[in-house]
Amino acid sequence: MSTILVIDAVSPGEPVLGAPRPERVIAGDPSNKTWDLEKTPDGKVETGVWEVAPGAWNVVKDGWEFMHIVSGHSELTEEGGETVVLKPGVSFVMRPGFRGVWNVIETTRKIWVTYEA
């Protein structure tokens, strides 16, 4: 077995359908698809692909998440902070304690890795 996981962000398999909690939705219908690709035995680290439809919602992040935008256009605004434009090729880390708004302008797909301490 290889110790390398190659992520196919275009055709990752069958997704799990989801959406933000209704009370967090601000605009639109930001339904999403998640492809969970791998998880460590202790469940602390996970990786996969995620795609979300246009809309906006309040984000609350309690763990670490690295993200790389594959397609689409979104904006992420931290409470009291500036807006970050998310387009293909942008990579970033959302640290524990993040509170803000994710606004999807054009369906957005990302590769993600989370760490829950």
Biopython code that builds the backbone (N, CA, C, O; Angstrom):
import numpy as np
from Bio.PDB.StructureBuilder import StructureBuilder

atoms = [
    (1, "MET", "N", (0.834, -1.185, 0.000)),
    (1, "MET", "CA", (0.000, 0.000, 0.000)),
    (1, "MET", "C", (0.878, 1.248, 0.000)),
    (1, "MET", "O", (1.840, 1.338, 0.762)),
    (2, "SER", "N", (0.547, 2.190, -0.843)),
    (2, "SER", "CA", (1.302, 3.439, -0.940)),
    (2, "SER", "C", (1.001, 4.338, 0.258)),
    (2, "SER", "O", (-0.081, 4.267, 0.841)),
    (3, "THR", "N", (1.945, 5.167, 0.611)),
    (3, "THR", "CA", (1.729, 6.165, 1.646)),
    (3, "THR", "C", (1.409, 7.526, 1.026)),
    (3, "THR", "O", (1.441, 8.550, 1.709)),
    (4, "ILE", "N", (1.099, 7.527, -0.278)),
    (4, "ILE", "CA", (0.702, 8.744, -0.984)),
    (4, "ILE", "C", (-0.764, 8.611, -1.378)),
    (4, "ILE", "O", (-1.175, 7.585, -1.920)),
    (5, "LEU", "N", (-1.541, 9.633, -1.109)),
    (5, "LEU", "CA", (-2.930, 9.687, -1.543)),
    (5, "LEU", "C", (-3.028, 10.728, -2.645)),
    (5, "LEU", "O", (-2.863, 11.920, -2.387)),
    (6, "VAL", "N", (-3.289, 10.299, -3.853)),
    (6, "VAL", "CA", (-3.500, 11.218, -4.970)),
    (6, "VAL", "C", (-4.989, 11.555, -4.995)),
    (6, "VAL", "O", (-5.830, 10.657, -5.022)),
    (7, "ILE", "N", (-5.312, 12.839, -4.985)),
    (7, "ILE", "CA", (-6.704, 13.275, -4.922)),
    (7, "ILE", "C", (-7.171, 13.689, -6.311)),
    (7, "ILE", "O", (-6.603, 14.589, -6.928)),
    (8, "ASP", "N", (-8.213, 13.019, -6.792)),
    (8, "ASP", "CA", (-8.843, 13.367, -8.061)),
    (8, "ASP", "C", (-9.998, 14.308, -7.746)),
    (8, "ASP", "O", (-11.081, 13.862, -7.367)),
    (9, "ALA", "N", (-9.770, 15.602, -7.903)),
    (9, "ALA", "CA", (-10.790, 16.586, -7.551)),
    (9, "ALA", "C", (-11.876, 16.706, -8.607)),
    (9, "ALA", "O", (-12.898, 17.349, -8.366)),
    (10, "VAL", "N", (-11.676, 16.098, -9.780)),
    (10, "VAL", "CA", (-12.652, 16.188, -10.858)),
    (10, "VAL", "C", (-13.686, 15.065, -10.770)),
    (10, "VAL", "O", (-14.883, 15.310, -10.919)),
    (11, "SER", "N", (-13.233, 13.851, -10.531)),
    (11, "SER", "CA", (-14.128, 12.684, -10.458)),
    (11, "SER", "C", (-13.827, 11.857, -9.217)),
    (11, "SER", "O", (-13.319, 10.741, -9.329)),
    (12, "PRO", "N", (-14.135, 12.392, -8.024)),
    (12, "PRO", "CA", (-13.756, 11.695, -6.789)),
    (12, "PRO", "C", (-14.660, 10.542, -6.372)),
    (12, "PRO", "O", (-14.394, 9.912, -5.348)),
    (13, "GLY", "N", (-15.719, 10.240, -7.123)),
    (13, "GLY", "CA", (-16.608, 9.131, -6.757)),
    (13, "GLY", "C", (-17.994, 9.621, -6.392)),
    (13, "GLY", "O", (-18.439, 10.669, -6.860)),
    (14, "GLU", "N", (-18.679, 8.847, -5.545)),
    (14, "GLU", "CA", (-20.043, 9.190, -5.130)),
    (14, "GLU", "C", (-20.013, 10.126, -3.921)),
    (14, "GLU", "O", (-19.364, 9.820, -2.921)),
    (15, "PRO", "N", (-20.707, 11.258, -4.004)),
    (15, "PRO", "CA", (-20.688, 12.207, -2.891)),
    (15, "PRO", "C", (-21.765, 11.915, -1.843)),
    (15, "PRO", "O", (-22.714, 11.168, -2.080)),
    (16, "VAL", "N", (-21.579, 12.529, -0.692)),
    (16, "VAL", "CA", (-22.598, 12.607, 0.342)),
    (16, "VAL", "C", (-23.190, 14.001, 0.229)),
    (16, "VAL", "O", (-22.444, 14.980, 0.196)),
    (17, "LEU", "N", (-24.508, 14.116, 0.169)),
    (17, "LEU", "CA", (-25.167, 15.412, 0.020)),
    (17, "LEU", "C", (-25.386, 16.050, 1.381)),
    (17, "LEU", "O", (-25.657, 15.368, 2.369)),
    (18, "GLY", "N", (-25.264, 17.383, 1.414)),
    (18, "GLY", "CA", (-25.443, 18.085, 2.679)),
    (18, "GLY", "C", (-25.762, 19.546, 2.461)),
    (18, "GLY", "O", (-25.966, 19.992, 1.331)),
    (19, "ALA", "N", (-25.802, 20.290, 3.559)),
    (19, "ALA", "CA", (-26.074, 21.724, 3.535)),
    (19, "ALA", "C", (-25.731, 22.288, 4.903)),
    (19, "ALA", "O", (-25.701, 21.553, 5.890)),
    (20, "PRO", "N", (-25.468, 23.605, 4.968)),
    (20, "PRO", "CA", (-25.279, 24.220, 6.286)),
    (20, "PRO", "C", (-26.567, 24.102, 7.104)),
    (20, "PRO", "O", (-27.652, 23.925, 6.550)),
    (21, "ARG", "N", (-26.433, 24.201, 8.398)),
    (21, "ARG", "CA", (-27.628, 24.205, 9.247)),
    (21, "ARG", "C", (-28.540, 25.346, 8.806)),
    (21, "ARG", "O", (-28.056, 26.446, 8.541)),
    (22, "PRO", "N", (-29.840, 25.111, 8.722)),
    (22, "PRO", "CA", (-30.771, 26.142, 8.226)),
    (22, "PRO", "C", (-30.645, 27.478, 8.955)),
    (22, "PRO", "O", (-30.784, 28.532, 8.333)),
    (23, "GLU", "N", (-30.386, 27.453, 10.257)),
    (23, "GLU", "CA", (-30.297, 28.709, 11.021)),
    (23, "GLU", "C", (-29.040, 29.514, 10.682)),
    (23, "GLU", "O", (-28.947, 30.687, 11.044)),
    (24, "ARG", "N", (-28.078, 28.906, 9.996)),
    (24, "ARG", "CA", (-26.857, 29.620, 9.600)),
    (24, "ARG", "C", (-26.934, 30.206, 8.193)),
    (24, "ARG", "O", (-26.117, 31.054, 7.833)),
    (25, "VAL", "N", (-27.912, 29.763, 7.391)),
    (25, "VAL", "CA", (-28.020, 30.233, 6.008)),
    (25, "VAL", "C", (-28.502, 31.684, 5.986)),
    (25, "VAL", "O", (-29.486, 32.039, 6.635)),
    (26, "ILE", "N", (-27.785, 32.510, 5.224)),
    (26, "ILE", "CA", (-28.094, 33.931, 5.089)),
    (26, "ILE", "C", (-28.804, 34.200, 3.762)),
    (26, "ILE", "O", (-29.727, 35.012, 3.694)),
    (27, "ALA", "N", (-28.357, 33.499, 2.694)),
    (27, "ALA", "CA", (-28.925, 33.728, 1.358)),
    (27, "ALA", "C", (-28.752, 32.489, 0.496)),
    (27, "ALA", "O", (-27.835, 31.695, 0.706)),
    (28, "GLY", "N", (-29.648, 32.329, -0.483)),
    (28, "GLY", "CA", (-29.531, 31.255, -1.462)),
    (28, "GLY", "C", (-29.795, 29.881, -0.877)),
    (28, "GLY", "O", (-30.424, 29.736, 0.171)),
    (29, "ASP", "N", (-29.296, 28.879, -1.584)),
    (29, "ASP", "CA", (-29.445, 27.478, -1.178)),
    (29, "ASP", "C", (-28.077, 26.804, -1.296)),
    (29, "ASP", "O", (-27.827, 26.068, -2.250)),
    (30, "PRO", "N", (-27.187, 27.056, -0.324)),
    (30, "PRO", "CA", (-25.825, 26.536, -0.426)),
    (30, "PRO", "C", (-25.713, 25.040, -0.107)),
    (30, "PRO", "O", (-24.998, 24.629, 0.807)),
    (31, "SER", "N", (-26.451, 24.238, -0.898)),
    (31, "SER", "CA", (-26.341, 22.787, -0.719)),
    (31, "SER", "C", (-24.945, 22.353, -1.160)),
    (31, "SER", "O", (-24.314, 23.014, -1.986)),
    (32, "ASN", "N", (-24.466, 21.240, -0.604)),
    (32, "ASN", "CA", (-23.108, 20.818, -0.930)),
    (32, "ASN", "C", (-23.000, 19.324, -1.158)),
    (32, "ASN", "O", (-23.890, 18.545, -0.816)),
    (33, "LYS", "N", (-21.879, 18.958, -1.746)),
    (33, "LYS", "CA", (-21.503, 17.565, -1.963)),
    (33, "LYS", "C", (-20.149, 17.373, -1.301)),
    (33, "LYS", "O", (-19.251, 18.202, -1.456)),
    (34, "THR", "N", (-20.003, 16.283, -0.564)),
    (34, "THR", "CA", (-18.739, 15.977, 0.095)),
    (34, "THR", "C", (-18.276, 14.589, -0.313)),
    (34, "THR", "O", (-19.048, 13.630, -0.326)),
    (35, "TRP", "N", (-16.998, 14.511, -0.643)),
    (35, "TRP", "CA", (-16.362, 13.238, -0.943)),
    (35, "TRP", "C", (-15.314, 13.016, 0.138)),
    (35, "TRP", "O", (-14.221, 13.577, 0.054)),
    (36, "ASP", "N", (-15.618, 12.217, 1.145)),
    (36, "ASP", "CA", (-14.672, 11.900, 2.211)),
    (36, "ASP", "C", (-13.724, 10.835, 1.668)),
    (36, "ASP", "O", (-14.151, 9.720, 1.369)),
    (37, "LEU", "N", (-12.454, 11.167, 1.540)),
    (37, "LEU", "CA", (-11.508, 10.262, 0.898)),
    (37, "LEU", "C", (-10.669, 9.445, 1.864)),
    (37, "LEU", "O", (-10.339, 8.293, 1.581)),
    (38, "GLU", "N", (-10.324, 10.026, 2.997)),
    (38, "GLU", "CA", (-9.499, 9.277, 3.946)),
    (38, "GLU", "C", (-9.589, 9.896, 5.331)),
    (38, "GLU", "O", (-9.777, 11.103, 5.489)),
    (39, "LYS", "N", (-9.446, 9.021, 6.343)),
    (39, "LYS", "CA", (-9.481, 9.457, 7.740)),
    (39, "LYS", "C", (-8.447, 8.646, 8.503)),
    (39, "LYS", "O", (-8.291, 7.449, 8.261)),
    (40, "THR", "N", (-7.733, 9.298, 9.434)),
    (40, "THR", "CA", (-6.791, 8.566, 10.274)),
    (40, "THR", "C", (-7.574, 7.655, 11.222)),
    (40, "THR", "O", (-8.740, 7.928, 11.506)),
    (41, "PRO", "N", (-6.954, 6.578, 11.716)),
    (41, "PRO", "CA", (-7.661, 5.655, 12.617)),
    (41, "PRO", "C", (-8.271, 6.337, 13.843)),
    (41, "PRO", "O", (-9.315, 5.907, 14.333)),
    (42, "ASP", "N", (-7.628, 7.399, 14.342)),
    (42, "ASP", "CA", (-8.181, 8.085, 15.518)),
    (42, "ASP", "C", (-9.223, 9.138, 15.140)),
    (42, "ASP", "O", (-9.828, 9.754, 16.017)),
    (43, "GLY", "N", (-9.437, 9.348, 13.827)),
    (43, "GLY", "CA", (-10.450, 10.287, 13.361)),
    (43, "GLY", "C", (-10.075, 11.747, 13.463)),
    (43, "GLY", "O", (-10.906, 12.612, 13.187)),
    (44, "LYS", "N", (-8.844, 12.050, 13.852)),
    (44, "LYS", "CA", (-8.441, 13.449, 14.044)),
    (44, "LYS", "C", (-8.099, 14.172, 12.748)),
    (44, "LYS", "O", (-8.241, 15.392, 12.667)),
    (45, "VAL", "N", (-7.652, 13.438, 11.739)),
    (45, "VAL", "CA", (-7.292, 14.045, 10.451)),
    (45, "VAL", "C", (-8.155, 13.412, 9.369)),
    (45, "VAL", "O", (-8.257, 12.188, 9.282)),
    (46, "GLU", "N", (-8.777, 14.255, 8.540)),
    (46, "GLU", "CA", (-9.595, 13.783, 7.431)),
    (46, "GLU", "C", (-9.258, 14.608, 6.196)),
    (46, "GLU", "O", (-8.796, 15.743, 6.307)),
    (47, "THR", "N", (-9.493, 14.029, 5.016)),
    (47, "THR", "CA", (-9.299, 14.762, 3.776)),
    (47, "THR", "C", (-10.349, 14.367, 2.767)),
    (47, "THR", "O", (-10.913, 13.275, 2.823)),
    (48, "GLY", "N", (-10.602, 15.276, 1.840)),
    (48, "GLY", "CA", (-11.577, 14.987, 0.807)),
    (48, "GLY", "C", (-11.764, 16.150, -0.138)),
    (48, "GLY", "O", (-10.944, 17.065, -0.209)),
    (49, "VAL", "N", (-12.870, 16.088, -0.865)),
    (49, "VAL", "CA", (-13.251, 17.107, -1.836)),
    (49, "VAL", "C", (-14.641, 17.579, -1.444)),
    (49, "VAL", "O", (-15.460, 16.794, -0.966)),
    (50, "TRP", "N", (-14.903, 18.861, -1.649)),
    (50, "TRP", "CA", (-16.190, 19.451, -1.259)),
    (50, "TRP", "C", (-16.606, 20.446, -2.327)),
    (50, "TRP", "O", (-15.774, 21.185, -2.854)),
    (51, "GLU", "N", (-17.892, 20.466, -2.646)),
    (51, "GLU", "CA", (-18.423, 21.413, -3.623)),
    (51, "GLU", "C", (-19.701, 22.007, -3.070)),
    (51, "GLU", "O", (-20.523, 21.302, -2.485)),
    (52, "VAL", "N", (-19.865, 23.323, -3.261)),
    (52, "VAL", "CA", (-21.035, 24.000, -2.709)),
    (52, "VAL", "C", (-21.661, 24.922, -3.753)),
    (52, "VAL", "O", (-20.962, 25.572, -4.530)),
    (53, "ALA", "N", (-23.006, 24.965, -3.752)),
    (53, "ALA", "CA", (-23.781, 25.804, -4.666)),
    (53, "ALA", "C", (-23.861, 27.238, -4.127)),
    (53, "ALA", "O", (-23.616, 27.475, -2.944)),
    (54, "PRO", "N", (-24.206, 28.191, -5.002)),
    (54, "PRO", "CA", (-24.306, 29.590, -4.583)),
    (54, "PRO", "C", (-25.230, 29.803, -3.376)),
    (54, "PRO", "O", (-26.282, 29.179, -3.242)),
    (55, "GLY", "N", (-24.787, 30.701, -2.520)),
    (55, "GLY", "CA", (-25.503, 31.059, -1.307)),
    (55, "GLY", "C", (-24.517, 31.571, -0.275)),
    (55, "GLY", "O", (-23.316, 31.625, -0.539)),
    (56, "ALA", "N", (-25.003, 31.942, 0.882)),
    (56, "ALA", "CA", (-24.137, 32.453, 1.948)),
    (56, "ALA", "C", (-24.617, 31.906, 3.287)),
    (56, "ALA", "O", (-25.812, 31.698, 3.497)),
    (57, "TRP", "N", (-23.652, 31.673, 4.200)),
    (57, "TRP", "CA", (-23.990, 31.170, 5.526)),
    (57, "TRP", "C", (-22.909, 31.564, 6.518)),
    (57, "TRP", "O", (-21.774, 31.867, 6.151)),
    (58, "ASN", "N", (-23.300, 31.550, 7.787)),
    (58, "ASN", "CA", (-22.360, 31.815, 8.879)),
    (58, "ASN", "C", (-21.532, 30.565, 9.138)),
    (58, "ASN", "O", (-22.071, 29.468, 9.279)),
    (59, "VAL", "N", (-20.217, 30.742, 9.200)),
    (59, "VAL", "CA", (-19.277, 29.645, 9.431)),
    (59, "VAL", "C", (-18.730, 29.751, 10.853)),
    (59, "VAL", "O", (-18.361, 30.834, 11.309)),
    (60, "VAL", "N", (-18.682, 28.626, 11.540)),
    (60, "VAL", "CA", (-18.076, 28.517, 12.859)),
    (60, "VAL", "C", (-17.103, 27.342, 12.776)),
    (60, "VAL", "O", (-17.515, 26.209, 12.529)),
    (61, "LYS", "N", (-15.808, 27.612, 12.984)),
    (61, "LYS", "CA", (-14.784, 26.564, 12.825)),
    (61, "LYS", "C", (-14.088, 26.348, 14.161)),
    (61, "LYS", "O", (-13.523, 27.277, 14.738)),
    (62, "ASP", "N", (-14.136, 25.111, 14.643)),
    (62, "ASP", "CA", (-13.494, 24.790, 15.916)),
    (62, "ASP", "C", (-12.193, 24.013, 15.747)),
    (62, "ASP", "O", (-11.443, 23.854, 16.709)),
    (63, "GLY", "N", (-11.914, 23.528, 14.536)),
    (63, "GLY", "CA", (-10.675, 22.796, 14.271)),
    (63, "GLY", "C", (-9.882, 23.494, 13.180)),
    (63, "GLY", "O", (-10.274, 24.552, 12.688)),
    (64, "TRP", "N", (-8.768, 22.891, 12.812)),
    (64, "TRP", "CA", (-7.919, 23.386, 11.734)),
    (64, "TRP", "C", (-8.433, 22.851, 10.411)),
    (64, "TRP", "O", (-8.877, 21.705, 10.335)),
    (65, "GLU", "N", (-8.375, 23.677, 9.359)),
    (65, "GLU", "CA", (-8.708, 23.182, 8.025)),
    (65, "GLU", "C", (-7.839, 23.879, 6.977)),
    (65, "GLU", "O", (-7.816, 25.106, 6.875)),
    (66, "PHE", "N", (-7.127, 23.059, 6.204)),
    (66, "PHE", "CA", (-6.398, 23.542, 5.034)),
    (66, "PHE", "C", (-7.310, 23.342, 3.839)),
    (66, "PHE", "O", (-7.947, 22.297, 3.712)),
    (67, "MET", "N", (-7.379, 24.347, 2.952)),
    (67, "MET", "CA", (-8.229, 24.257, 1.768)),
    (67, "MET", "C", (-7.484, 24.750, 0.537)),
    (67, "MET", "O", (-6.670, 25.672, 0.606)),
    (68, "HIS", "N", (-7.781, 24.114, -0.587)),
    (68, "HIS", "CA", (-7.248, 24.543, -1.884)),
    (68, "HIS", "C", (-8.428, 24.618, -2.841)),
    (68, "HIS", "O", (-9.106, 23.618, -3.073)),
    (69, "ILE", "N", (-8.675, 25.797, -3.397)),
    (69, "ILE", "CA", (-9.808, 25.996, -4.296)),
    (69, "ILE", "C", (-9.467, 25.443, -5.678)),
    (69, "ILE", "O", (-8.450, 25.803, -6.271)),
    (70, "VAL", "N", (-10.328, 24.569, -6.176)),
    (70, "VAL", "CA", (-10.139, 23.910, -7.464)),
    (70, "VAL", "C", (-10.918, 24.636, -8.560)),
    (70, "VAL", "O", (-10.423, 24.804, -9.674)),
    (71, "SER", "N", (-12.148, 25.067, -8.233)),
    (71, "SER", "CA", (-12.974, 25.755, -9.221)),
    (71, "SER", "C", (-13.985, 26.646, -8.523)),
    (71, "SER", "O", (-14.267, 26.478, -7.337)),
    (72, "GLY", "N", (-14.529, 27.598, -9.276)),
    (72, "GLY", "CA", (-15.578, 28.457, -8.763)),
    (72, "GLY", "C", (-15.078, 29.788, -8.248)),
    (72, "GLY", "O", (-13.941, 30.190, -8.495)),
    (73, "HIS", "N", (-15.970, 30.471, -7.516)),
    (73, "HIS", "CA", (-15.676, 31.797, -6.966)),
    (73, "HIS", "C", (-16.492, 31.980, -5.696)),
    (73, "HIS", "O", (-17.721, 31.912, -5.710)),
    (74, "SER", "N", (-15.785, 32.213, -4.605)),
    (74, "SER", "CA", (-16.419, 32.478, -3.314)),
    (74, "SER", "C", (-15.709, 33.631, -2.637)),
    (74, "SER", "O", (-14.634, 34.054, -3.064)),
    (75, "GLU", "N", (-16.318, 34.131, -1.582)),
    (75, "GLU", "CA", (-15.687, 35.138, -0.727)),
    (75, "GLU", "C", (-15.864, 34.701, 0.721)),
    (75, "GLU", "O", (-16.939, 34.251, 1.119)),
    (76, "LEU", "N", (-14.805, 34.836, 1.497)),
    (76, "LEU", "CA", (-14.810, 34.457, 2.898)),
    (76, "LEU", "C", (-14.486, 35.700, 3.717)),
    (76, "LEU", "O", (-13.441, 36.323, 3.526)),
    (77, "THR", "N", (-15.386, 36.057, 4.631)),
    (77, "THR", "CA", (-15.193, 37.261, 5.435)),
    (77, "THR", "C", (-15.213, 36.893, 6.904)),
    (77, "THR", "O", (-16.224, 36.413, 7.418)),
    (78, "GLU", "N", (-14.089, 37.118, 7.583)),
    (78, "GLU", "CA", (-14.008, 36.866, 9.015)),
    (78, "GLU", "C", (-14.658, 38.020, 9.767)),
    (78, "GLU", "O", (-14.548, 39.172, 9.346)),
    (79, "GLU", "N", (-15.337, 37.722, 10.881)),
    (79, "GLU", "CA", (-15.930, 38.774, 11.701)),
    (79, "GLU", "C", (-14.865, 39.809, 12.028)),
    (79, "GLU", "O", (-13.819, 39.477, 12.584)),
    (80, "GLY", "N", (-15.132, 41.055, 11.686)),
    (80, "GLY", "CA", (-14.192, 42.132, 11.970)),
    (80, "GLY", "C", (-12.981, 42.155, 11.058)),
    (80, "GLY", "O", (-12.052, 42.930, 11.288)),
    (81, "GLY", "N", (-12.971, 41.318, 10.020)),
    (81, "GLY", "CA", (-11.816, 41.244, 9.136)),
    (81, "GLY", "C", (-12.158, 41.577, 7.700)),
    (81, "GLY", "O", (-13.293, 41.924, 7.371)),
    (82, "GLU", "N", (-11.150, 41.461, 6.854)),
    (82, "GLU", "CA", (-11.327, 41.744, 5.437)),
    (82, "GLU", "C", (-11.885, 40.520, 4.707)),
    (82, "GLU", "O", (-11.837, 39.401, 5.219)),
    (83, "THR", "N", (-12.409, 40.750, 3.520)),
    (83, "THR", "CA", (-12.916, 39.678, 2.679)),
    (83, "THR", "C", (-11.775, 39.086, 1.862)),
    (83, "THR", "O", (-10.981, 39.812, 1.265)),
    (84, "VAL", "N", (-11.703, 37.763, 1.844)),
    (84, "VAL", "CA", (-10.708, 37.041, 1.047)),
    (84, "VAL", "C", (-11.440, 36.444, -0.148)),
    (84, "VAL", "O", (-12.439, 35.743, 0.017)),
    (85, "VAL", "N", (-10.939, 36.723, -1.358)),
    (85, "VAL", "CA", (-11.540, 36.184, -2.577)),
    (85, "VAL", "C", (-10.959, 34.794, -2.814)),
    (85, "VAL", "O", (-9.742, 34.610, -2.819)),
    (86, "LEU", "N", (-11.842, 33.824, -3.010)),
    (86, "LEU", "CA", (-11.444, 32.435, -3.208)),
    (86, "LEU", "C", (-11.734, 32.042, -4.653)),
    (86, "LEU", "O", (-12.889, 31.905, -5.056)),
    (87, "LYS", "N", (-10.673, 31.865, -5.417)),
    (87, "LYS", "CA", (-10.772, 31.453, -6.820)),
    (87, "LYS", "C", (-9.792, 30.307, -7.039)),
    (87, "LYS", "O", (-8.953, 30.049, -6.176)),
    (88, "PRO", "N", (-9.877, 29.613, -8.175)),
    (88, "PRO", "CA", (-8.980, 28.480, -8.428)),
    (88, "PRO", "C", (-7.511, 28.832, -8.202)),
    (88, "PRO", "O", (-7.010, 29.858, -8.662)),
    (89, "GLY", "N", (-6.842, 27.933, -7.471)),
    (89, "GLY", "CA", (-5.428, 28.111, -7.163)),
    (89, "GLY", "C", (-5.151, 28.705, -5.798)),
    (89, "GLY", "O", (-4.015, 28.652, -5.326)),
    (90, "VAL", "N", (-6.164, 29.272, -5.147)),
    (90, "VAL", "CA", (-5.978, 29.868, -3.817)),
    (90, "VAL", "C", (-5.975, 28.750, -2.775)),
    (90, "VAL", "O", (-6.855, 27.890, -2.766)),
    (91, "SER", "N", (-4.975, 28.778, -1.901)),
    (91, "SER", "CA", (-4.870, 27.835, -0.777)),
    (91, "SER", "C", (-4.838, 28.645, 0.509)),
    (91, "SER", "O", (-4.261, 29.731, 0.549)),
    (92, "PHE", "N", (-5.455, 28.120, 1.559)),
    (92, "PHE", "CA", (-5.466, 28.844, 2.829)),
    (92, "PHE", "C", (-5.775, 27.897, 3.976)),
    (92, "PHE", "O", (-6.212, 26.765, 3.772)),
    (93, "VAL", "N", (-5.537, 28.388, 5.191)),
    (93, "VAL", "CA", (-5.829, 27.648, 6.409)),
    (93, "VAL", "C", (-6.838, 28.443, 7.224)),
    (93, "VAL", "O", (-6.667, 29.640, 7.452)),
    (94, "MET", "N", (-7.883, 27.764, 7.656)),
    (94, "MET", "CA", (-8.848, 28.345, 8.578)),
    (94, "MET", "C", (-8.504, 27.770, 9.948)),
    (94, "MET", "O", (-8.557, 26.558, 10.153)),
    (95, "ARG", "N", (-8.152, 28.647, 10.878)),
    (95, "ARG", "CA", (-7.722, 28.214, 12.211)),
    (95, "ARG", "C", (-8.916, 28.051, 13.156)),
    (95, "ARG", "O", (-9.990, 28.605, 12.921)),
    (96, "PRO", "N", (-8.707, 27.280, 14.228)),
    (96, "PRO", "CA", (-9.770, 27.136, 15.229)),
    (96, "PRO", "C", (-10.197, 28.510, 15.745)),
    (96, "PRO", "O", (-9.367, 29.392, 15.969)),
    (97, "GLY", "N", (-11.490, 28.670, 15.927)),
    (97, "GLY", "CA", (-12.021, 29.923, 16.425)),
    (97, "GLY", "C", (-12.546, 30.835, 15.328)),
    (97, "GLY", "O", (-13.109, 31.890, 15.621)),
    (98, "PHE", "N", (-12.371, 30.444, 14.060)),
    (98, "PHE", "CA", (-12.865, 31.279, 12.960)),
    (98, "PHE", "C", (-14.375, 31.426, 13.068)),
    (98, "PHE", "O", (-15.104, 30.462, 13.299)),
    (99, "ARG", "N", (-14.819, 32.666, 12.892)),
    (99, "ARG", "CA", (-16.240, 32.991, 12.801)),
    (99, "ARG", "C", (-16.371, 33.974, 11.651)),
    (99, "ARG", "O", (-15.624, 34.950, 11.582)),
    (100, "GLY", "N", (-17.306, 33.730, 10.753)),
    (100, "GLY", "CA", (-17.466, 34.634, 9.628)),
    (100, "GLY", "C", (-18.527, 34.153, 8.664)),
    (100, "GLY", "O", (-19.387, 33.346, 9.018)),
    (101, "VAL", "N", (-18.459, 34.663, 7.427)),
    (101, "VAL", "CA", (-19.447, 34.348, 6.400)),
    (101, "VAL", "C", (-18.739, 33.818, 5.160)),
    (101, "VAL", "O", (-17.772, 34.411, 4.681)),
    (102, "TRP", "N", (-19.234, 32.692, 4.646)),
    (102, "TRP", "CA", (-18.785, 32.142, 3.367)),
    (102, "TRP", "C", (-19.880, 32.484, 2.367)),
    (102, "TRP", "O", (-21.029, 32.076, 2.532)),
    (103, "ASN", "N", (-19.520, 33.234, 1.327)),
    (103, "ASN", "CA", (-20.465, 33.643, 0.297)),
    (103, "ASN", "C", (-20.024, 33.030, -1.028)),
    (103, "ASN", "O", (-18.963, 33.372, -1.550)),
    (104, "VAL", "N", (-20.838, 32.124, -1.575)),
    (104, "VAL", "CA", (-20.522, 31.451, -2.833)),
    (104, "VAL", "C", (-21.187, 32.207, -3.975)),
    (104, "VAL", "O", (-22.414, 32.283, -4.054)),
    (105, "ILE", "N", (-20.369, 32.762, -4.851)),
    (105, "ILE", "CA", (-20.861, 33.505, -5.999)),
    (105, "ILE", "C", (-21.075, 32.562, -7.181)),
    (105, "ILE", "O", (-22.068, 32.670, -7.901)),
    (106, "GLU", "N", (-20.136, 31.642, -7.373)),
    (106, "GLU", "CA", (-20.205, 30.625, -8.421)),
    (106, "GLU", "C", (-19.853, 29.294, -7.768)),
    (106, "GLU", "O", (-18.906, 29.225, -6.984)),
    (107, "THR", "N", (-20.596, 28.242, -8.076)),
    (107, "THR", "CA", (-20.350, 26.933, -7.469)),
    (107, "THR", "C", (-18.854, 26.713, -7.280)),
    (107, "THR", "O", (-18.073, 26.833, -8.224)),
    (108, "THR", "N", (-18.466, 26.390, -6.050)),
    (108, "THR", "CA", (-17.055, 26.299, -5.668)),
    (108, "THR", "C", (-16.712, 24.888, -5.222)),
    (108, "THR", "O", (-17.464, 24.249, -4.487)),
    (109, "ARG", "N", (-15.551, 24.412, -5.686)),
    (109, "ARG", "CA", (-15.049, 23.094, -5.288)),
    (109, "ARG", "C", (-13.674, 23.275, -4.662)),
    (109, "ARG", "O", (-12.843, 24.041, -5.149)),
    (110, "LYS", "N", (-13.454, 22.546, -3.563)),
    (110, "LYS", "CA", (-12.159, 22.618, -2.868)),
    (110, "LYS", "C", (-11.694, 21.230, -2.461)),
    (110, "LYS", "O", (-12.489, 20.301, -2.325)),
    (111, "ILE", "N", (-10.397, 21.115, -2.272)),
    (111, "ILE", "CA", (-9.775, 19.972, -1.615)),
    (111, "ILE", "C", (-9.515, 20.434, -0.184)),
    (111, "ILE", "O", (-9.078, 21.566, 0.025)),
    (112, "TRP", "N", (-9.771, 19.591, 0.791)),
    (112, "TRP", "CA", (-9.627, 19.988, 2.178)),
    (112, "TRP", "C", (-8.927, 18.915, 3.004)),
    (112, "TRP", "O", (-8.970, 17.724, 2.695)),
    (113, "VAL", "N", (-8.282, 19.388, 4.063)),
    (113, "VAL", "CA", (-7.706, 18.515, 5.096)),
    (113, "VAL", "C", (-8.049, 19.156, 6.430)),
    (113, "VAL", "O", (-7.736, 20.324, 6.658)),
    (114, "THR", "N", (-8.691, 18.399, 7.313)),
    (114, "THR", "CA", (-9.033, 18.926, 8.630)),
    (114, "THR", "C", (-8.220, 18.223, 9.718)),
    (114, "THR", "O", (-7.801, 17.074, 9.574)),
    (115, "TYR", "N", (-8.015, 18.959, 10.807)),
    (115, "TYR", "CA", (-7.363, 18.399, 11.994)),
    (115, "TYR", "C", (-8.160, 18.839, 13.203)),
    (115, "TYR", "O", (-8.315, 20.035, 13.451)),
    (116, "GLU", "N", (-8.661, 17.887, 13.949)),
    (116, "GLU", "CA", (-9.386, 18.158, 15.194)),
    (116, "GLU", "C", (-8.504, 17.741, 16.349)),
    (116, "GLU", "O", (-8.219, 16.555, 16.517)),
    (117, "ALA", "N", (-8.071, 18.694, 17.140)),
    (117, "ALA", "CA", (-7.160, 18.395, 18.266)),
    (117, "ALA", "C", (-7.853, 17.617, 19.362)),
    (117, "ALA", "O", (-7.232, 17.288, 20.373)),
]
sb = StructureBuilder()
sb.init_structure("model")
sb.init_model(0)
sb.init_chain("A")
sb.init_seg("    ")
for serial, (resi, resn, name, xyz) in enumerate(atoms, 1):
    if name == "N":
        sb.init_residue(resn, " ", resi, " ")
    sb.init_atom(name, np.array(xyz, "f"), 0.0, 1.0, " ", f" {name:<3s}", serial, name[0])
structure = sb.get_structure()
